[in-house]
Amino acid sequence: MIKSVNFNHLPIQDLVVSGLIIFIMSTIIANIYDPLLGITYAFGNILTLTFLSWLYEETWNDPSK
């Protein structure tokens, strides 16, 4: 069964930093190579972070429960 994420305790600073890194790297890749590669890189990273979110599940959940 899939557990829901407690959105009240998400590490917002980590999410912002990850988003900035993905945005900057995809912009660099799009400017150097091809815009399609930049978009593919960004979506690939977002999907990877989404599917591997179980690694950080214990930091998202409220430890007092």
N, CA, C, O and CB atoms as a CASP TS submission, in Angstrom:
PFRMAT TS
TARGET T0000
AUTHOR 0000-0000-0000
METHOD Language model
MODEL 1
PARENT N/A
ATOM      1  N   MET     1       0.839  -1.173   0.000  1.00  0.00           N
ATOM      2  CA  MET     1       0.000   0.000   0.000  1.00  0.00           C
ATOM      3  C   MET     1       0.886   1.238   0.000  1.00  0.00           C
ATOM      4  O   MET     1       1.919   1.267   0.669  1.00  0.00           O
ATOM      5  CB  MET     1      -0.956  -0.003   1.211  1.00  0.00           C
ATOM      6  N   ILE     2       0.489   2.244  -0.738  1.00  0.00           N
ATOM      7  CA  ILE     2       1.233   3.491  -0.832  1.00  0.00           C
ATOM      8  C   ILE     2       0.849   4.380   0.348  1.00  0.00           C
ATOM      9  O   ILE     2      -0.332   4.616   0.604  1.00  0.00           O
ATOM     10  CB  ILE     2       0.959   4.210  -2.188  1.00  0.00           C
ATOM     11  N   LYS     3       1.854   4.863   1.055  1.00  0.00           N
ATOM     12  CA  LYS     3       1.611   5.770   2.175  1.00  0.00           C
ATOM     13  C   LYS     3       1.548   7.201   1.662  1.00  0.00           C
ATOM     14  O   LYS     3       2.269   7.572   0.735  1.00  0.00           O
ATOM     15  CB  LYS     3       2.710   5.625   3.258  1.00  0.00           C
ATOM     16  N   SER     4       0.698   7.984   2.260  1.00  0.00           N
ATOM     17  CA  SER     4       0.624   9.383   1.852  1.00  0.00           C
ATOM     18  C   SER     4       1.727  10.175   2.545  1.00  0.00           C
ATOM     19  O   SER     4       2.190   9.805   3.623  1.00  0.00           O
ATOM     20  CB  SER     4      -0.767   9.981   2.180  1.00  0.00           C
ATOM     21  N   VAL     5       2.134  11.253   1.919  1.00  0.00           N
ATOM     22  CA  VAL     5       3.192  12.103   2.438  1.00  0.00           C
ATOM     23  C   VAL     5       2.571  13.207   3.274  1.00  0.00           C
ATOM     24  O   VAL     5       1.578  13.815   2.871  1.00  0.00           O
ATOM     25  CB  VAL     5       4.050  12.693   1.293  1.00  0.00           C
ATOM     26  N   ASN     6       3.146  13.464   4.421  1.00  0.00           N
ATOM     27  CA  ASN     6       2.684  14.550   5.278  1.00  0.00           C
ATOM     28  C   ASN     6       3.275  15.849   4.748  1.00  0.00           C
ATOM     29  O   ASN     6       4.453  16.130   4.969  1.00  0.00           O
ATOM     30  CB  ASN     6       3.086  14.313   6.774  1.00  0.00           C
ATOM     31  N   PHE     7       2.465  16.644   4.048  1.00  0.00           N
ATOM     32  CA  PHE     7       2.958  17.850   3.384  1.00  0.00           C
ATOM     33  C   PHE     7       3.260  18.978   4.363  1.00  0.00           C
ATOM     34  O   PHE     7       3.861  19.977   3.968  1.00  0.00           O
ATOM     35  CB  PHE     7       1.951  18.324   2.365  1.00  0.00           C
ATOM     36  N   ASN     8       2.862  18.852   5.625  1.00  0.00           N
ATOM     37  CA  ASN     8       3.143  19.905   6.600  1.00  0.00           C
ATOM     38  C   ASN     8       4.613  19.923   7.016  1.00  0.00           C
ATOM     39  O   ASN     8       5.108  20.949   7.483  1.00  0.00           O
ATOM     40  CB  ASN     8       2.263  19.727   7.828  1.00  0.00           C
ATOM     41  N   HIS     9       5.315  18.798   6.852  1.00  0.00           N
ATOM     42  CA  HIS     9       6.700  18.706   7.316  1.00  0.00           C
ATOM     43  C   HIS     9       7.682  18.460   6.172  1.00  0.00           C
ATOM     44  O   HIS     9       8.754  17.896   6.389  1.00  0.00           O
ATOM     45  CB  HIS     9       6.827  17.598   8.344  1.00  0.00           C
ATOM     46  N   LEU    10       7.325  18.876   4.960  1.00  0.00           N
ATOM     47  CA  LEU    10       8.245  18.728   3.837  1.00  0.00           C
ATOM     48  C   LEU    10       9.417  19.691   3.992  1.00  0.00           C
ATOM     49  O   LEU    10       9.227  20.834   4.406  1.00  0.00           O
ATOM     50  CB  LEU    10       7.516  18.975   2.497  1.00  0.00           C
ATOM     51  N   PRO    11      10.609  19.247   3.669  1.00  0.00           N
ATOM     52  CA  PRO    11      11.764  20.149   3.731  1.00  0.00           C
ATOM     53  C   PRO    11      11.733  21.111   2.540  1.00  0.00           C
ATOM     54  O   PRO    11      12.281  20.810   1.480  1.00  0.00           O
ATOM     55  CB  PRO    11      13.098  19.341   3.746  1.00  0.00           C
ATOM     56  N   ILE    12      11.101  22.248   2.718  1.00  0.00           N
ATOM     57  CA  ILE    12      10.889  23.205   1.635  1.00  0.00           C
ATOM     58  C   ILE    12      12.218  23.708   1.071  1.00  0.00           C
ATOM     59  O   ILE    12      12.351  23.892  -0.139  1.00  0.00           O
ATOM     60  CB  ILE    12      10.047  24.385   2.127  1.00  0.00           C
ATOM     61  N   GLN    13      13.191  23.928   1.936  1.00  0.00           N
ATOM     62  CA  GLN    13      14.486  24.423   1.459  1.00  0.00           C
ATOM     63  C   GLN    13      15.136  23.395   0.524  1.00  0.00           C
ATOM     64  O   GLN    13      15.712  23.769  -0.497  1.00  0.00           O
ATOM     65  CB  GLN    13      15.426  24.734   2.657  1.00  0.00           C
ATOM     66  N   ASP    14      15.048  22.118   0.863  1.00  0.00           N
ATOM     67  CA  ASP    14      15.620  21.077   0.004  1.00  0.00           C
ATOM     68  C   ASP    14      14.904  21.015  -1.341  1.00  0.00           C
ATOM     69  O   ASP    14      15.539  20.832  -2.380  1.00  0.00           O
ATOM     70  CB  ASP    14      15.547  19.713   0.699  1.00  0.00           C
ATOM     71  N   LEU    15      13.583  21.167  -1.321  1.00  0.00           N
ATOM     72  CA  LEU    15      12.825  21.134  -2.565  1.00  0.00           C
ATOM     73  C   LEU    15      13.169  22.325  -3.459  1.00  0.00           C
ATOM     74  O   LEU    15      13.268  22.176  -4.677  1.00  0.00           O
ATOM     75  CB  LEU    15      11.327  21.117  -2.269  1.00  0.00           C
ATOM     76  N   VAL    16      13.351  23.492  -2.869  1.00  0.00           N
ATOM     77  CA  VAL    16      13.699  24.688  -3.642  1.00  0.00           C
ATOM     78  C   VAL    16      15.091  24.543  -4.248  1.00  0.00           C
ATOM     79  O   VAL    16      15.293  24.875  -5.416  1.00  0.00           O
ATOM     80  CB  VAL    16      13.631  25.949  -2.755  1.00  0.00           C
ATOM     81  N   VAL    17      16.043  24.056  -3.472  1.00  0.00           N
ATOM     82  CA  VAL    17      17.411  23.879  -3.979  1.00  0.00           C
ATOM     83  C   VAL    17      17.423  22.847  -5.106  1.00  0.00           C
ATOM     84  O   VAL    17      18.074  23.057  -6.129  1.00  0.00           O
ATOM     85  CB  VAL    17      18.371  23.442  -2.835  1.00  0.00           C
ATOM     86  N   SER    18      16.711  21.738  -4.927  1.00  0.00           N
ATOM     87  CA  SER    18      16.650  20.718  -5.978  1.00  0.00           C
ATOM     88  C   SER    18      16.007  21.272  -7.237  1.00  0.00           C
ATOM     89  O   SER    18      16.470  21.002  -8.346  1.00  0.00           O
ATOM     90  CB  SER    18      15.875  19.491  -5.491  1.00  0.00           C
ATOM     91  N   GLY    19      14.945  22.043  -7.071  1.00  0.00           N
ATOM     92  CA  GLY    19      14.284  22.643  -8.225  1.00  0.00           C
ATOM     93  C   GLY    19      15.183  23.618  -8.967  1.00  0.00           C
ATOM     94  O   GLY    19      15.193  23.649 -10.198  1.00  0.00           O
ATOM     95  N   LEU    20      15.939  24.417  -8.217  1.00  0.00           N
ATOM     96  CA  LEU    20      16.869  25.357  -8.858  1.00  0.00           C
ATOM     97  C   LEU    20      17.979  24.636  -9.614  1.00  0.00           C
ATOM     98  O   LEU    20      18.350  25.038 -10.717  1.00  0.00           O
ATOM     99  CB  LEU    20      17.480  26.286  -7.813  1.00  0.00           C
ATOM    100  N   ILE    21      18.504  23.578  -9.024  1.00  0.00           N
ATOM    101  CA  ILE    21      19.556  22.811  -9.702  1.00  0.00           C
ATOM    102  C   ILE    21      19.028  22.202 -10.989  1.00  0.00           C
ATOM    103  O   ILE    21      19.697  22.256 -12.021  1.00  0.00           O
ATOM    104  CB  ILE    21      20.105  21.707  -8.782  1.00  0.00           C
ATOM    105  N   ILE    22      17.831  21.621 -10.939  1.00  0.00           N
ATOM    106  CA  ILE    22      17.236  21.026 -12.138  1.00  0.00           C
ATOM    107  C   ILE    22      16.996  22.094 -13.191  1.00  0.00           C
ATOM    108  O   ILE    22      17.285  21.872 -14.366  1.00  0.00           O
ATOM    109  CB  ILE    22      15.917  20.307 -11.796  1.00  0.00           C
ATOM    110  N   PHE    23      16.471  23.252 -12.794  1.00  0.00           N
ATOM    111  CA  PHE    23      16.194  24.326 -13.750  1.00  0.00           C
ATOM    112  C   PHE    23      17.477  24.850 -14.386  1.00  0.00           C
ATOM    113  O   PHE    23      17.529  25.038 -15.601  1.00  0.00           O
ATOM    114  CB  PHE    23      15.448  25.470 -13.062  1.00  0.00           C
ATOM    115  N   ILE    24      18.506  25.086 -13.588  1.00  0.00           N
ATOM    116  CA  ILE    24      19.765  25.622 -14.110  1.00  0.00           C
ATOM    117  C   ILE    24      20.440  24.619 -15.040  1.00  0.00           C
ATOM    118  O   ILE    24      20.904  24.985 -16.120  1.00  0.00           O
ATOM    119  CB  ILE    24      20.711  25.992 -12.956  1.00  0.00           C
ATOM    120  N   MET    25      20.495  23.362 -14.624  1.00  0.00           N
ATOM    121  CA  MET    25      21.159  22.355 -15.463  1.00  0.00           C
ATOM    122  C   MET    25      20.395  22.117 -16.766  1.00  0.00           C
ATOM    123  O   MET    25      21.009  21.951 -17.820  1.00  0.00           O
ATOM    124  CB  MET    25      21.302  21.033 -14.695  1.00  0.00           C
ATOM    125  N   SER    26      19.065  22.099 -16.702  1.00  0.00           N
ATOM    126  CA  SER    26      18.304  21.887 -17.933  1.00  0.00           C
ATOM    127  C   SER    26      18.447  23.083 -18.876  1.00  0.00           C
ATOM    128  O   SER    26      18.457  22.911 -20.095  1.00  0.00           O
ATOM    129  CB  SER    26      16.820  21.641 -17.609  1.00  0.00           C
ATOM    130  N   THR    27      18.558  24.296 -18.320  1.00  0.00           N
ATOM    131  CA  THR    27      18.786  25.477 -19.161  1.00  0.00           C
ATOM    132  C   THR    27      20.148  25.418 -19.828  1.00  0.00           C
ATOM    133  O   THR    27      20.276  25.748 -21.007  1.00  0.00           O
ATOM    134  CB  THR    27      18.668  26.760 -18.333  1.00  0.00           C
ATOM    135  N   ILE    28      21.165  25.003 -19.087  1.00  0.00           N
ATOM    136  CA  ILE    28      22.514  24.883 -19.663  1.00  0.00           C
ATOM    137  C   ILE    28      22.532  23.834 -20.758  1.00  0.00           C
ATOM    138  O   ILE    28      23.094  24.061 -21.829  1.00  0.00           O
ATOM    139  CB  ILE    28      23.546  24.528 -18.573  1.00  0.00           C
ATOM    140  N   ILE    29      21.915  22.677 -20.497  1.00  0.00           N
ATOM    141  CA  ILE    29      21.887  21.614 -21.507  1.00  0.00           C
ATOM    142  C   ILE    29      21.116  22.063 -22.740  1.00  0.00           C
ATOM    143  O   ILE    29      21.519  21.775 -23.867  1.00  0.00           O
ATOM    144  CB  ILE    29      21.260  20.334 -20.928  1.00  0.00           C
ATOM    145  N   ALA    30      19.999  22.774 -22.530  1.00  0.00           N
ATOM    146  CA  ALA    30      19.210  23.250 -23.674  1.00  0.00           C
ATOM    147  C   ALA    30      19.984  24.263 -24.493  1.00  0.00           C
ATOM    148  O   ALA    30      19.867  24.270 -25.719  1.00  0.00           O
ATOM    149  CB  ALA    30      17.895  23.866 -23.200  1.00  0.00           C
ATOM    150  N   ASN    31      20.772  25.119 -23.857  1.00  0.00           N
ATOM    151  CA  ASN    31      21.543  26.123 -24.592  1.00  0.00           C
ATOM    152  C   ASN    31      22.735  25.519 -25.312  1.00  0.00           C
ATOM    153  O   ASN    31      23.080  25.962 -26.407  1.00  0.00           O
ATOM    154  CB  ASN    31      22.017  27.207 -23.652  1.00  0.00           C
ATOM    155  N   ILE    32      23.366  24.525 -24.723  1.00  0.00           N
ATOM    156  CA  ILE    32      24.551  23.930 -25.340  1.00  0.00           C
ATOM    157  C   ILE    32      24.165  22.954 -26.456  1.00  0.00           C
ATOM    158  O   ILE    32      24.728  23.000 -27.550  1.00  0.00           O
ATOM    159  CB  ILE    32      25.397  23.210 -24.280  1.00  0.00           C
ATOM    160  N   TYR    33      23.209  22.078 -26.175  1.00  0.00           N
ATOM    161  CA  TYR    33      22.894  21.025 -27.129  1.00  0.00           C
ATOM    162  C   TYR    33      21.591  21.295 -27.883  1.00  0.00           C
ATOM    163  O   TYR    33      21.598  21.839 -28.987  1.00  0.00           O
ATOM    164  CB  TYR    33      22.806  19.695 -26.413  1.00  0.00           C
ATOM    165  N   ASP    34      20.493  20.910 -27.274  1.00  0.00           N
ATOM    166  CA  ASP    34      19.202  20.976 -27.952  1.00  0.00           C
ATOM    167  C   ASP    34      18.123  21.233 -26.904  1.00  0.00           C
ATOM    168  O   ASP    34      18.176  20.646 -25.823  1.00  0.00           O
ATOM    169  CB  ASP    34      18.910  19.660 -28.752  1.00  0.00           C
ATOM    170  N   PRO    35      17.157  22.084 -27.189  1.00  0.00           N
ATOM    171  CA  PRO    35      16.098  22.331 -26.195  1.00  0.00           C
ATOM    172  C   PRO    35      15.346  21.066 -25.787  1.00  0.00           C
ATOM    173  O   PRO    35      14.909  20.944 -24.642  1.00  0.00           O
ATOM    174  CB  PRO    35      15.111  23.340 -26.739  1.00  0.00           C
ATOM    175  N   LEU    36      15.196  20.134 -26.709  1.00  0.00           N
ATOM    176  CA  LEU    36      14.512  18.886 -26.372  1.00  0.00           C
ATOM    177  C   LEU    36      15.290  18.089 -25.329  1.00  0.00           C
ATOM    178  O   LEU    36      14.689  17.458 -24.459  1.00  0.00           O
ATOM    179  CB  LEU    36      14.305  18.038 -27.630  1.00  0.00           C
ATOM    180  N   LEU    37      16.611  18.110 -25.404  1.00  0.00           N
ATOM    181  CA  LEU    37      17.429  17.423 -24.402  1.00  0.00           C
ATOM    182  C   LEU    37      17.297  18.085 -23.029  1.00  0.00           C
ATOM    183  O   LEU    37      17.284  17.395 -22.010  1.00  0.00           O
ATOM    184  CB  LEU    37      18.901  17.406 -24.837  1.00  0.00           C
ATOM    185  N   GLY    38      17.201  19.402 -22.995  1.00  0.00           N
ATOM    186  CA  GLY    38      17.013  20.112 -21.732  1.00  0.00           C
ATOM    187  C   GLY    38      15.687  19.766 -21.088  1.00  0.00           C
ATOM    188  O   GLY    38      15.613  19.545 -19.879  1.00  0.00           O
ATOM    189  N   ILE    39      14.632  19.719 -21.903  1.00  0.00           N
ATOM    190  CA  ILE    39      13.316  19.354 -21.379  1.00  0.00           C
ATOM    191  C   ILE    39      13.314  17.900 -20.909  1.00  0.00           C
ATOM    192  O   ILE    39      12.748  17.582 -19.864  1.00  0.00           O
ATOM    193  CB  ILE    39      12.227  19.572 -22.450  1.00  0.00           C
ATOM    194  N   THR    40      13.943  17.032 -21.677  1.00  0.00           N
ATOM    195  CA  THR    40      14.030  15.620 -21.295  1.00  0.00           C
ATOM    196  C   THR    40      14.801  15.459 -19.995  1.00  0.00           C
ATOM    197  O   THR    40      14.409  14.674 -19.132  1.00  0.00           O
ATOM    198  CB  THR    40      14.697  14.799 -22.406  1.00  0.00           C
ATOM    199  N   TYR    41      15.886  16.191 -19.851  1.00  0.00           N
ATOM    200  CA  TYR    41      16.669  16.138 -18.621  1.00  0.00           C
ATOM    201  C   TYR    41      15.841  16.582 -17.418  1.00  0.00           C
ATOM    202  O   TYR    41      15.871  15.937 -16.370  1.00  0.00           O
ATOM    203  CB  TYR    41      17.917  17.011 -18.750  1.00  0.00           C
ATOM    204  N   ALA    42      15.107  17.673 -17.565  1.00  0.00           N
ATOM    205  CA  ALA    42      14.298  18.192 -16.460  1.00  0.00           C
ATOM    206  C   ALA    42      13.215  17.195 -16.065  1.00  0.00           C
ATOM    207  O   ALA    42      13.060  16.889 -14.883  1.00  0.00           O
ATOM    208  CB  ALA    42      13.662  19.537 -16.843  1.00  0.00           C
ATOM    209  N   PHE    43      12.467  16.687 -17.036  1.00  0.00           N
ATOM    210  CA  PHE    43      11.404  15.730 -16.712  1.00  0.00           C
ATOM    211  C   PHE    43      11.978  14.426 -16.172  1.00  0.00           C
ATOM    212  O   PHE    43      11.384  13.811 -15.286  1.00  0.00           O
ATOM    213  CB  PHE    43      10.546  15.449 -17.946  1.00  0.00           C
ATOM    214  N   GLY    44      13.119  13.997 -16.693  1.00  0.00           N
ATOM    215  CA  GLY    44      13.757  12.786 -16.170  1.00  0.00           C
ATOM    216  C   GLY    44      14.153  12.935 -14.715  1.00  0.00           C
ATOM    217  O   GLY    44      13.974  12.013 -13.919  1.00  0.00           O
ATOM    218  N   ASN    45      14.692  14.094 -14.364  1.00  0.00           N
ATOM    219  CA  ASN    45      15.064  14.328 -12.972  1.00  0.00           C
ATOM    220  C   ASN    45      13.849  14.405 -12.059  1.00  0.00           C
ATOM    221  O   ASN    45      13.868  13.872 -10.950  1.00  0.00           O
ATOM    222  CB  ASN    45      15.870  15.602 -12.857  1.00  0.00           C
ATOM    223  N   ILE    46      12.806  15.059 -12.516  1.00  0.00           N
ATOM    224  CA  ILE    46      11.598  15.168 -11.701  1.00  0.00           C
ATOM    225  C   ILE    46      10.981  13.792 -11.479  1.00  0.00           C
ATOM    226  O   ILE    46      10.560  13.472 -10.367  1.00  0.00           O
ATOM    227  CB  ILE    46      10.577  16.112 -12.366  1.00  0.00           C
ATOM    228  N   LEU    47      10.925  12.981 -12.523  1.00  0.00           N
ATOM    229  CA  LEU    47      10.390  11.629 -12.370  1.00  0.00           C
ATOM    230  C   LEU    47      11.265  10.779 -11.459  1.00  0.00           C
ATOM    231  O   LEU    47      10.753  10.020 -10.637  1.00  0.00           O
ATOM    232  CB  LEU    47      10.254  10.958 -13.730  1.00  0.00           C
ATOM    233  N   THR    48      12.579  10.901 -11.598  1.00  0.00           N
ATOM    234  CA  THR    48      13.481  10.143 -10.733  1.00  0.00           C
ATOM    235  C   THR    48      13.316  10.550  -9.279  1.00  0.00           C
ATOM    236  O   THR    48      13.261   9.689  -8.401  1.00  0.00           O
ATOM    237  CB  THR    48      14.931  10.341 -11.168  1.00  0.00           C
ATOM    238  N   LEU    49      13.237  11.833  -9.011  1.00  0.00           N
ATOM    239  CA  LEU    49      13.039  12.288  -7.631  1.00  0.00           C
ATOM    240  C   LEU    49      11.693  11.836  -7.084  1.00  0.00           C
ATOM    241  O   LEU    49      11.577  11.528  -5.898  1.00  0.00           O
ATOM    242  CB  LEU    49      13.145  13.811  -7.552  1.00  0.00           C
ATOM    243  N   THR    50      10.683  11.793  -7.931  1.00  0.00           N
ATOM    244  CA  THR    50       9.364  11.352  -7.495  1.00  0.00           C
ATOM    245  C   THR    50       9.362   9.867  -7.162  1.00  0.00           C
ATOM    246  O   THR    50       8.840   9.459  -6.124  1.00  0.00           O
ATOM    247  CB  THR    50       8.324  11.649  -8.567  1.00  0.00           C
ATOM    248  N   PHE    51       9.944   9.061  -8.042  1.00  0.00           N
ATOM    249  CA  PHE    51       9.928   7.623  -7.813  1.00  0.00           C
ATOM    250  C   PHE    51      10.856   7.183  -6.687  1.00  0.00           C
ATOM    251  O   PHE    51      10.609   6.157  -6.053  1.00  0.00           O
ATOM    252  CB  PHE    51      10.303   6.910  -9.074  1.00  0.00           C
ATOM    253  N   LEU    52      11.909   7.934  -6.430  1.00  0.00           N
ATOM    254  CA  LEU    52      12.834   7.569  -5.363  1.00  0.00           C
ATOM    255  C   LEU    52      12.546   8.317  -4.064  1.00  0.00           C
ATOM    256  O   LEU    52      13.373   8.323  -3.151  1.00  0.00           O
ATOM    257  CB  LEU    52      14.256   7.836  -5.801  1.00  0.00           C
ATOM    258  N   SER    53      11.390   8.938  -3.982  1.00  0.00           N
ATOM    259  CA  SER    53      11.056   9.712  -2.782  1.00  0.00           C
ATOM    260  C   SER    53      10.951   8.835  -1.546  1.00  0.00           C
ATOM    261  O   SER    53      11.000   9.348  -0.428  1.00  0.00           O
ATOM    262  CB  SER    53       9.752  10.459  -2.988  1.00  0.00           C
ATOM    263  N   TRP    54      10.810   7.531  -1.715  1.00  0.00           N
ATOM    264  CA  TRP    54      10.751   6.646  -0.556  1.00  0.00           C
ATOM    265  C   TRP    54      12.051   6.677   0.240  1.00  0.00           C
ATOM    266  O   TRP    54      12.061   6.298   1.411  1.00  0.00           O
ATOM    267  CB  TRP    54      10.447   5.222  -0.996  1.00  0.00           C
ATOM    268  N   LEU    55      13.144   7.121  -0.371  1.00  0.00           N
ATOM    269  CA  LEU    55      14.401   7.225   0.371  1.00  0.00           C
ATOM    270  C   LEU    55      14.321   8.288   1.464  1.00  0.00           C
ATOM    271  O   LEU    55      14.963   8.167   2.507  1.00  0.00           O
ATOM    272  CB  LEU    55      15.552   7.544  -0.582  1.00  0.00           C
ATOM    273  N   TYR    56      13.528   9.329   1.215  1.00  0.00           N
ATOM    274  CA  TYR    56      13.425  10.433   2.154  1.00  0.00           C
ATOM    275  C   TYR    56      12.103  10.431   2.913  1.00  0.00           C
ATOM    276  O   TYR    56      11.745  11.417   3.557  1.00  0.00           O
ATOM    277  CB  TYR    56      13.593  11.739   1.427  1.00  0.00           C
ATOM    278  N   GLU    57      11.392   9.330   2.831  1.00  0.00           N
ATOM    279  CA  GLU    57      10.059   9.264   3.443  1.00  0.00           C
ATOM    280  C   GLU    57      10.121   9.473   4.946  1.00  0.00           C
ATOM    281  O   GLU    57       9.228  10.098   5.517  1.00  0.00           O
ATOM    282  CB  GLU    57       9.401   7.925   3.137  1.00  0.00           C
ATOM    283  N   GLU    58      11.142   8.970   5.587  1.00  0.00           N
ATOM    284  CA  GLU    58      11.205   9.113   7.050  1.00  0.00           C
ATOM    285  C   GLU    58      11.433  10.559   7.486  1.00  0.00           C
ATOM    286  O   GLU    58      11.044  10.927   8.595  1.00  0.00           O
ATOM    287  CB  GLU    58      12.314   8.233   7.610  1.00  0.00           C
ATOM    288  N   THR    59      12.051  11.386   6.646  1.00  0.00           N
ATOM    289  CA  THR    59      12.220  12.787   7.001  1.00  0.00           C
ATOM    290  C   THR    59      10.957  13.595   6.726  1.00  0.00           C
ATOM    291  O   THR    59      10.772  14.671   7.294  1.00  0.00           O
ATOM    292  CB  THR    59      13.390  13.382   6.241  1.00  0.00           C
ATOM    293  N   TRP    60      10.081  13.077   5.851  1.00  0.00           N
ATOM    294  CA  TRP    60       8.847  13.781   5.529  1.00  0.00           C
ATOM    295  C   TRP    60       7.745  13.491   6.545  1.00  0.00           C
ATOM    296  O   TRP    60       6.891  14.336   6.812  1.00  0.00           O
ATOM    297  CB  TRP    60       8.380  13.401   4.136  1.00  0.00           C
ATOM    298  N   ASN    61       7.779  12.283   7.105  1.00  0.00           N
ATOM    299  CA  ASN    61       6.733  11.912   8.044  1.00  0.00           C
ATOM    300  C   ASN    61       6.991  12.501   9.411  1.00  0.00           C
ATOM    301  O   ASN    61       8.136  12.757   9.781  1.00  0.00           O
ATOM    302  CB  ASN    61       6.617  10.408   8.141  1.00  0.00           C
ATOM    303  N   ASP    62       5.953  12.710  10.140  1.00  0.00           N
ATOM    304  CA  ASP    62       6.050  13.273  11.496  1.00  0.00           C
ATOM    305  C   ASP    62       6.597  12.173  12.422  1.00  0.00           C
ATOM    306  O   ASP    62       5.943  11.144  12.591  1.00  0.00           O
ATOM    307  CB  ASP    62       4.636  13.808  12.006  1.00  0.00           C
ATOM    308  N   PRO    63       7.768  12.364  13.019  1.00  0.00           N
ATOM    309  CA  PRO    63       8.343  11.326  13.878  1.00  0.00           C
ATOM    310  C   PRO    63       7.574  11.135  15.184  1.00  0.00           C
ATOM    311  O   PRO    63       7.782  10.131  15.866  1.00  0.00           O
ATOM    312  CB  PRO    63       9.780  11.662  14.189  1.00  0.00           C
ATOM    313  N   SER    64       6.698  12.060  15.550  1.00  0.00           N
ATOM    314  CA  SER    64       5.964  11.914  16.800  1.00  0.00           C
ATOM    315  C   SER    64       4.820  10.933  16.696  1.00  0.00           C
ATOM    316  O   SER    64       4.231  10.571  17.714  1.00  0.00           O
ATOM    317  CB  SER    64       5.443  13.241  17.243  1.00  0.00           C
ATOM    318  N   LYS    65       4.482  10.485  15.478  1.00  0.00           N
ATOM    319  CA  LYS    65       3.371   9.540  15.302  1.00  0.00           C
ATOM    320  C   LYS    65       3.832   8.121  15.423  1.00  0.00           C
ATOM    321  O   LYS    65       3.027   7.198  15.302  1.00  0.00           O
ATOM    322  CB  LYS    65       2.704   9.739  13.965  1.00  0.00           C
TER
END
